[in-house]
Amino acid sequence: MDFDLTDEQLQLRDAVARWAERAYTFERRRADIAAGGFDSGVWQALTELGLTGLTVPEVHGGMGQGPVEALVTLQALGNALLLEPLAAAWVAAAMLQHGGGSALQAVWLPRLAAGELVVPALLERRSRHDLGRVACQASADGDHWRLSGRKHVVPAGDQAAAWIVSARAPDGLALFWVERSAAGVHLSPYPLQDGSRAADLVLEATPAQRLPGNGAATLQWGADVGAALACAQAVGVMERALALTVDYLKTRHQFGVPIGSFQALRHRAADMKMALELARGMAVYALLKLTAPEAERRQAVARAKVQVGQSARFIGQQAVQLHGGIGVTDEYAIGHCFKTLTQLELSWGDTSHHLGIVAAGMTEEANVGA
């Protein structure tokens, strides 16, 4: 298998990195946090770059790109510590393409590509990381549906034009399309620990359109895509954390010499680099396995999320410790890296959750208890 990037993929990566270096500086990010964690100007810039439509088919006005292009884009944006929920918008687009039906796709995929924000609303307070535990109820109302329930930690939920909502219908788990203008919608926005924006979505007999595909299968597809994208973004954040740490070791002096000359600290930096490369390889593995059969895909994504979560925790902690006191100040980027890695580790199932999936798969393959 050829792991070299094509010229077009390299150009995409470099273009995104140049935009981030020029327009999404650390100072811009801090201003973004102070403004509530979502900057409409940044989102418009991402739209103008074509990134909101990166994974949308060309027939619907997007760029029609695949997992490798998503990988290099998110690594570059992770390096910049982007707050805006581009990955969540891509998950919504993936779910819409998987089980949304041609009519809904024809209307909304061009709007997603043009920058209208649509995000999944799947988490509930009692579900932990099991998206199949759904208390939100769907009831038939003639030819239509009405939803009642509450969704938790919806990415930039109060900025979205629509949401993909999971609910329990009389015939089982299903997915529904809910527009912002629908009656009975209530939103409570709040900041997350990394400075990004989320909201609780309360639905009170809210009109909704049911997605025609298999709800459980589309939900699992969205969860796998979301976890794989989180892995890619986390690799970019870890790259930033390692680069900042190595630079600090070179410039911080103690006893008249750079602290990077101390062998023990050099070994710790080397361990951080090894953890990063392990995470990078598994992030590539997860994204390339998205086209595999469901069982194989789910195992691959879970394995990647475990390794990336372990690497993120190790690199984040080492980076803060090697910086010392400055590492926990809001004015310095390394603390923001650690918070972002923590948030990504919790997204789409934490390390413990995915370790359970990996363990269950190993048990089945070994026929334990058979």
C-alpha positions in Angstrom: 0.0 0.0 0.0 1.3 3.5 -0.9 1.2 5.8 2.1 2.7 8.8 0.2 0.3 11.7 -0.3 -0.5 12.8 -3.8 0.3 16.3 -5.0 -3.3 17.4 -4.6 -3.4 16.1 -1.0 -0.2 17.9 -0.2 -1.5 21.1 -1.7 -4.7 20.8 0.3 -2.8 20.2 3.6 -0.5 23.1 2.9 -3.3 25.5 1.9 -5.2 24.7 5.2 -2.0 25.1 7.2 -1.2 28.5 5.6 -4.7 29.7 6.3 -4.5 28.7 9.9 -1.1 30.3 10.4 -2.3 33.5 8.8 -5.9 33.8 10.0 -6.4 31.5 13.0 -3.6 32.6 15.3 -3.5 31.7 19.0 -4.7 35.2 19.8 -7.6 34.8 17.4 -8.5 31.5 19.2 -8.5 33.2 22.6 -10.8 35.9 21.2 -12.9 33.1 19.8 -13.2 31.6 23.3 -14.1 34.9 24.9 -16.8 35.4 22.3 -18.4 32.1 23.2 -16.5 29.4 21.2 -17.9 30.0 17.8 -16.8 32.7 15.3 -19.1 33.1 12.3 -16.2 34.8 10.5 -14.0 31.7 10.9 -16.8 29.5 9.7 -17.3 31.7 6.6 -13.5 31.4 5.9 -13.8 27.6 6.2 -16.7 27.7 3.7 -14.7 29.9 1.3 -11.9 27.4 1.4 -14.4 24.7 0.4 -13.9 22.8 3.6 -17.5 22.6 4.7 -18.2 20.8 1.5 -15.0 18.7 1.4 -16.8 15.4 1.9 -20.0 16.3 0.1 -20.3 14.8 -3.4 -19.6 17.0 -6.4 -23.1 16.5 -7.7 -24.4 18.3 -4.6 -21.9 21.2 -4.8 -19.1 19.7 -2.7 -15.5 18.7 -3.4 -16.2 14.9 -3.2 -13.0 14.2 -1.3 -12.3 11.0 0.7 -10.8 10.0 4.0 -7.2 10.9 3.3 -8.2 14.4 2.4 -10.2 14.6 5.6 -7.2 13.3 7.5 -4.7 15.9 6.3 -7.3 18.7 6.7 -8.1 17.8 10.3 -4.5 17.3 11.2 -3.7 20.8 10.0 -6.8 22.3 11.8 -6.0 20.3 14.9 -2.5 21.8 14.9 -4.2 25.2 14.9 -6.5 24.2 17.8 -9.6 25.1 15.8 -12.8 25.5 17.9 -15.4 25.4 15.2 -17.2 22.0 14.7 -16.1 21.2 11.2 -15.7 17.5 12.0 -19.2 17.4 13.5 -20.6 18.9 10.3 -18.8 16.2 8.3 -20.3 13.5 10.4 -23.8 15.0 9.8 -23.0 15.0 6.0 -21.8 11.4 6.2 -25.0 10.3 8.0 -27.2 12.1 5.6 -25.5 10.4 2.7 -25.7 7.0 4.4 -29.4 7.0 5.4 -31.0 10.3 4.5 -32.8 9.5 1.3 -32.5 11.2 -2.0 -35.1 13.9 -1.4 -33.5 15.2 1.8 -30.0 14.8 0.3 -31.0 16.9 -2.7 -32.2 19.7 -0.5 -29.6 19.8 2.3 -26.3 18.5 1.0 -25.8 21.6 -1.2 -26.7 23.8 1.8 -24.2 21.9 3.9 -21.5 22.5 1.2 -22.5 26.2 1.1 -21.8 26.5 4.8 -25.1 26.0 6.6 -24.2 24.1 9.8 -25.9 20.8 10.6 -24.7 18.7 13.4 -25.7 15.3 15.1 -27.6 15.5 18.3 -27.1 12.0 19.7 -25.9 12.1 23.3 -28.2 11.9 26.3 -27.2 12.4 30.0 -27.7 8.7 30.9 -26.2 7.2 27.8 -22.6 7.7 28.7 -20.9 6.7 25.4 -23.5 4.2 24.3 -25.4 6.0 21.6 -27.9 3.1 21.5 -29.3 4.1 24.9 -31.9 6.6 23.8 -34.8 8.0 25.9 -36.0 10.6 23.4 -39.4 9.5 22.1 -40.8 9.7 18.6 -44.5 9.5 18.0 -46.4 9.3 14.7 -48.6 12.3 13.9 -50.4 11.3 10.7 -47.7 11.2 8.0 -45.3 13.1 10.2 -43.4 12.6 13.5 -43.0 14.5 16.7 -40.1 14.2 19.1 -39.9 14.8 22.8 -36.7 14.5 24.8 -33.4 16.1 25.6 -30.0 15.9 23.8 -26.8 16.8 25.6 -23.5 18.3 24.4 -24.6 19.1 20.8 -21.6 20.7 19.1 -22.3 24.4 18.6 -25.9 23.3 18.7 -27.4 26.8 19.0 -25.6 27.8 15.8 -27.0 25.0 13.7 -29.7 25.2 11.0 -30.8 21.6 11.6 -29.9 18.5 13.7 -29.8 14.8 13.1 -31.6 13.4 16.2 -31.8 9.9 17.5 -35.1 8.8 19.0 -37.0 5.7 20.0 -39.9 5.1 17.6 -42.5 2.3 18.1 -40.6 0.1 15.7 -37.2 0.7 17.3 -34.3 3.2 17.1 -34.6 5.8 14.3 -33.0 9.0 13.2 -34.8 12.2 12.5 -34.1 15.5 10.8 -35.1 18.5 12.9 -34.9 22.0 11.6 -34.1 25.1 13.7 -37.4 26.7 12.8 -39.5 23.8 14.1 -41.9 24.4 17.0 -41.0 23.1 20.4 -37.2 23.6 20.1 -35.3 25.0 23.1 -31.6 25.5 23.3 -29.2 26.0 26.3 -25.7 26.9 25.1 -22.6 26.6 27.2 -18.8 26.4 26.8 -16.8 23.1 27.0 -13.5 22.8 28.8 -11.5 23.4 25.7 -13.3 26.6 24.9 -15.5 25.2 22.2 -19.3 25.7 22.2 -22.0 23.2 22.9 -25.7 23.2 23.7 -28.5 21.1 25.2 -31.3 20.6 22.8 -34.8 20.2 24.3 -37.6 19.0 22.0 -41.3 19.3 23.1 -43.6 17.5 20.5 -41.3 19.0 17.8 -42.1 18.2 14.2 -39.5 16.0 12.6 -38.8 14.2 9.3 -37.7 10.5 9.7 -34.6 9.4 7.8 -35.6 6.5 5.6 -32.5 4.4 6.1 -31.8 1.9 8.9 -31.5 4.1 11.9 -29.2 1.8 14.0 -26.9 1.2 11.0 -26.7 4.9 10.2 -26.1 5.8 13.8 -23.2 3.3 14.1 -21.8 4.7 10.8 -21.9 8.2 12.1 -20.3 7.2 15.4 -17.4 5.4 13.6 -16.9 8.3 11.3 -16.9 10.7 14.2 -14.4 8.7 16.2 -12.1 8.4 13.2 -12.2 12.1 12.6 -11.5 12.8 16.3 -8.4 10.7 16.0 -7.2 12.7 13.0 -7.8 16.0 14.7 -6.1 14.8 17.9 -2.9 13.9 16.0 -2.7 17.5 14.8 -3.1 18.8 18.4 -0.4 16.4 19.6 1.9 17.6 16.8 1.4 21.2 18.2 2.0 20.1 21.8 5.2 18.3 20.9 6.6 21.2 18.8 5.9 23.7 21.6 7.6 21.4 24.1 10.7 20.8 22.0 11.0 24.5 21.4 10.7 25.2 25.1 13.4 22.7 25.9 15.7 24.4 23.5 15.1 28.0 24.8 14.5 27.6 28.5 17.8 27.8 30.4 18.7 26.4 33.8 22.2 26.3 35.4 23.4 28.2 32.3 22.4 25.7 29.7 19.2 24.8 27.8 17.1 22.3 29.7 16.9 20.3 26.5 20.5 19.3 27.1 19.5 17.2 30.1 19.3 13.6 29.1 16.3 12.7 31.2 14.2 15.5 29.5 15.4 14.5 26.1 14.3 10.9 26.7 10.8 12.2 27.7 10.6 14.2 24.5 11.6 11.1 22.6 8.9 9.1 24.3 6.4 11.8 23.3 7.5 11.5 19.7 7.0 7.7 19.8 3.5 8.1 21.2 2.7 10.6 18.5 3.8 8.3 15.7 1.7 5.4 17.2 -1.3 7.7 17.2 -0.7 8.9 13.7 -0.5 5.4 12.3 -3.7 4.3 14.0 -5.5 7.4 12.9 -4.7 6.6 9.3 -5.7 3.0 9.9 -9.1 4.1 11.3 -9.9 6.3 8.4 -8.9 3.8 5.7 -11.0 1.2 7.4 -14.2 3.2 7.2 -15.0 1.4 3.9 -14.7 -2.0 5.5 -17.7 -4.1 6.6 -19.4 -2.8 9.8 -17.9 -5.3 12.3 -14.3 -4.9 10.9 -14.8 -1.1 10.7 -16.0 -0.8 14.3 -13.1 -2.8 15.6 -10.6 -0.8 13.7 -12.0 2.5 14.9 -12.1 1.3 18.5 -8.5 0.2 18.3 -7.5 3.6 16.9 -9.4 5.5 19.5 -7.7 3.5 22.3 -4.2 4.2 21.0 -4.9 7.8 20.2 -6.5 8.3 23.7 -3.5 6.8 25.4 -1.1 8.9 23.3 -3.1 12.1 23.9 -3.1 11.6 27.6 0.6 10.9 27.7 1.7 13.7 25.4 -0.6 16.2 27.1 0.6 15.4 30.6 4.3 15.3 29.6 4.0 18.6 27.7 2.5 20.4 30.7 5.0 18.9 33.2 8.0 19.8 31.0 6.8 23.4 30.7 6.3 23.7 34.5 4.1 26.5 35.8 3.7 28.2 32.5 2.1 25.1 31.1 -1.1 25.7 33.1 -1.6 29.4 32.3 -4.3 30.5 29.9 -1.8 32.9 28.1 0.3 30.0 26.8 -0.8 27.5 24.2 0.3 24.3 25.8 -2.6 24.3 28.3 -5.0 24.8 25.5 -3.5 21.7 23.7 -4.0 19.6 26.8 -7.7 20.8 27.2 -8.4 20.1 23.5 -6.8 16.6 23.7 -8.9 15.9 26.8 -12.1 17.0 25.0 -11.3 14.9 21.9 -10.5 11.8 24.1 -14.1 12.1 25.5 -15.7 12.6 22.0 -17.4 9.7 20.4 -16.5 7.3 23.2 -13.6 7.6 25.6 -10.6 5.2 25.8 -12.3 2.9 28.4 -15.4 2.6 26.2 -13.5 1.7 23.1 -11.2 -0.6 25.1 -14.3 -2.6 26.0 -15.2 -2.9 22.3 -11.7 -4.1 21.5 -11.8 -6.6 24.3 -15.2 -7.9 23.3 -13.9 -8.4 19.8 -10.9 -10.3 21.0 -13.1 -12.5 23.1 -15.3 -13.4 20.2 -12.3 -14.1 17.9 -10.8 -16.4 20.5 -14.2 -18.2 21.1 -13.8 -17.7 24.9 -16.6 -19.4 26.7 -17.7 -21.4 23.6 
